[in-house]
Amino acid sequence: MNTVKLLDSVVELHTALETAPDVDHELLERARDLDSQMHQMIKSNELKAEESITSQLIELEAKFAADHPVLEKLTREVIDRLSHMGI
């Protein structure tokens, strides 16, 4: 699994977050921060050393489950891509 596919998934999730109606402001800020962290790690090639990113994504996925099924699905795709990378 290469980082290009992961980055594509992250960008897709970010775009969906920014356009989704009724996303809690605090949750949106957490997602933006996580997005920023992932981009930084991908650029610096340190993604494999960072396992907490997956647990943060799992938390976001759980919060999206009830009210934002599309965001939940996109978050799951990012988690799956990280898993395929061994993270």
Residue pairs with C-beta under 8 A, 6 or more apart in sequence:
1 81
1 84
1 85
3 42
3 47
3 85
5 81
6 38
6 42
6 47
6 78
6 81
6 82
6 85
7 39
7 42
9 74
9 77
9 78
9 81
10 35
10 38
10 39
10 42
10 78
12 74
12 77
13 31
13 35
13 71
13 74
13 75
13 77
13 78
14 31
14 32
14 35
16 70
16 71
16 74
17 23
17 28
17 31
17 32
17 35
17 71
20 68
20 70
20 71
22 67
23 68
23 71
27 60
27 63
30 56
30 60
31 60
34 53
34 56
34 57
34 60
37 50
37 53
38 47
38 53
38 78
41 47
41 50
41 53
47 53
47 82
47 85
47 87
48 85
48 86
48 87
50 87
51 87
53 82
53 87
54 79
54 82
54 83
54 87
57 75
57 78
57 79
57 82
58 79
60 75
61 72
61 75
61 76
61 79
64 71
64 72
64 75
65 72
